[in-house]
Amino acid sequence: MVKAVLGRNNGLSANINKNNAGAQQVSVQTPTINSVNTFKSLSDVNASTLNDGALIQYDAATEKFITKTEISTETGTITFNGGSF
């Protein structure tokens, strides 16, 4: 039996039961994560107009979230529904 543990502080330990037949070696690789550090670096976000008070709005034409400092409509109707809390 092989038991390997990767701790939160990158500590790595492995225990090998010497009574088992076969290989007595453990090879462990620390996983890597590609992380995004900022909202505007996401591929589906266009934050070119990022000013104080900007709002996030989805733009179906570009299939991206955009930041805007004003809310306008071409249909003449604006409805806000923030859900129930």
ABEGO torsion letter per residue (X at the ends): XBBBBBBAAGBBBBBBBAABBEBABBBBBBBBBBBBABAAABAABBAABBBBGBBBBBBAAAGBBBBBABBBBAAGBBBBBAEBX
